[in-house]
Amino acid sequence: KTGRNDRQRRHDAMNSYPEPKDNQTLGLVRAACGANLYDVHILTELSVPTDQNKSTERCLFELPKKLRNVVFIRPGSVVIVEKFMKTQENASILGEIVHALLPDQVDHLKSVPLW
């Protein structure tokens, strides 16, 4: 059963064109690690990661509870992530996924000089 809030969040996720803010950046999902954790490659340049520039360290980001049943993320998805401030207790989790982008939203970011 889907509540009104879930339908509204799904509508907002599909029909908006989010852009990364100052403390947010684009990332490419490499793998789903379970427990709503995703291994994300941070996109610092315009290129998609290849075997030569793919880092070996794991950058784990979590999917917040409000988006867990609203968006579905798989390897290869483009996401907007926000990093946490460094803490000792959750040193392995670097931040959270703010938006999962659809192909037309990625095209919008490529047309704007943000990508």
Beta strands, then each sheet from edge to edge (+ up, - down):
strand 1: 24-34
strand 2: 37-42
strand 3: 60-62
strand 4: 78-83
strand 5: 93-101
sheet 1: 1+ 2- 3+ 5+ 4- 1+
end
